[in-house]
């Protein structure tokens, strides 16, 4: 397995490989960029088919976190952890402690959180030995009451705001009533998104490998259940991928009927050429690390110890304006939205680096 020459190894600053055979822990932590602040990103547990697959995943995910934080205007860098294990049978208190020790050893360079295959209870165990864990504090809700530290409701809210902005731009519609919206993946984010869209009168079409979740969505929200094959060919207005990465392939880009793709999943594009293919067909793609930043914004406020629900909501709502700006620029320049988002994120990073350099020079000469 190549590391430094890996195709997804770009400007990554640090990789940490962790092994504790006694507790069955094999993990990789990737720090892509810490120019704006400590690298914050979730810990994914997944039974990867190979170590190469795990490495590719953590490299791509950590890079996406850098862009996500930069575009959300947060003083954070990009990082991610993957644990090569099956979340259904490999979790143990000892494993979480060993993982927590590894994160603690990085002394705040990396802050961990929940991701696919991990949950708030797991993070509480990590937090027993580690100070750098977020997504575990109970949070106030707008309008009263409390919820768990899980950032998924905030991610879903950001995606909902992003769908509204995308529909306004591409379909010239200010409301979602009667729009046919497909959601793939009815997990923590997808189900909360279904709730928000249903409340606005959208007609839902759903697909998940978990039949119980599909049934629940049909019963509660009147959603129509589709097979995976039908989902990507259905006559929909909006597609919200909320399950897996890599779902937007060249083949699908050539046949999708929806005019908007706006969902929570990380790394939706198989590669950047798919973004061009979508553009050529007039399909508006909401760059994933822009639209799914709600959860990161949520835990960023938590990590700063300043969680106020109204302030967090207002910050998440900026996702709509940010997407609108990217769409306008892409239209004017005849480029893909993914291209513009990446360029803007890189601009934010080099701006931050220049500011830091100027500050260092000023304090050296003082
Ligand atoms: P989750 O694990 O709770 O839900 C994922 C859902 O997708 C599950 O219901 C699962 O059954 C379904 N699924 C898995 N494989 C599928 C397939 N082949 N076809 C259809 N459905 C399938 O995850 P989540 O927290 O809801 O996150 C969803 C996506 O959003 C992930 O890609 C995640 O990385 C991304 N994301 C989540 C957050 C967050 O705050 N939770 C933040 C940013 C990005």
Boltz pocket constraint, residues with backbone or C-beta under 6 A from the ligand:
constraints:
  - pocket:
      binder: B
      contacts: [[A, 114], [A, 115], [A, 116], [A, 117], [A, 151], [A, 152], [A, 153], [A, 155], [A, 184], [A, 185], [A, 186], [A, 187], [A, 188], [A, 189], [A, 190], [A, 207], [A, 208], [A, 209], [A, 210], [A, 213], [A, 228], [A, 241], [A, 242], [A, 243], [A, 244], [A, 245], [A, 264], [A, 265], [A, 266], [A, 292], [A, 293], [A, 295], [A, 296]]
      max_distance: 6.0
